[in-house]
C-alpha cells in the first residue's frame, strides 16, 4: 500500500536586496523584513475581498514559516514581477511575496540564494538606545549565532505577531508615527532584562539553524 504524499508546507518568502558594493546592515534588513511582512498582511489585496486573502489566510493559519533569500541586480528586478510588496527601511530593500506552498513558488523566487556571506559585524548592546514613542522594537537573542537571513526571518515573525495582537489604538499611533521599527542586538544581560518588557516572544520551530523551542526574538511597542 502506497503512503500518501505529504503536502508541501506553506511559506511566506522574502527577498533582501544585497548588492555587492553597497550592502545594507543586518539591522536594516531585519527591520525591512518585519515591515514588508506587516505591509503585505495590511495590504487591501490580503483583506477578505482581496485576491491574496485565501493564500495569506492559509499560510497564517499554519506555522507562519518564512524564508529569506538574497537578490541583486537583474534577479532583484525580476523578483518585482512576482506578487508581493517591496519596502525600504534605513537603506535596506526587502520584498515579501504572497505565501504559497514551498514546492509551488515561482522560479523567480526559488532561483534566489538562501545562504550568503555575512553583512556587518554586530556589536551587542548593554543598554537600549533612546527610542521614540510608538516604536516597534524587536530584539534578537544573543545566545545563539544566526545568519543575517535567519535573523531577518525571526524579526519578521516577531514584528508580525506584535502587530497582529496589538490593540487598534497602538496600531493607529504606530501608523501615525510612520511605522518606526528599531532592531536591537542586546547582550546576554540586557536580553534577560528585556524579558520583562516584551509582549511578544518567538520560539523557533527548529527547522534550520537553531534548536527547536529557542526564544529567538522578542518585540514590543514603546509607550
Secondary structure, DSSP 8 states (H G I E B T S, - for coil): ---------EEEEEEEE--SSS---HHHHHHHHHHHHHHHHHSGGGSTTSTTHHHHHHHHTTT--EEEEEE-HHHHHHHTTSSEEEEEETTEEEEEE--EEGGG--HHHHTSBS-----S----BSS-----TT-EEEEE-SSS---HHHHHHHHHHHHHHHHHTS-HHHHHHHHHTT--EEEE-B-HHHHHHHTTT-SEEEE---SSSS-TT-EEEEEEE--
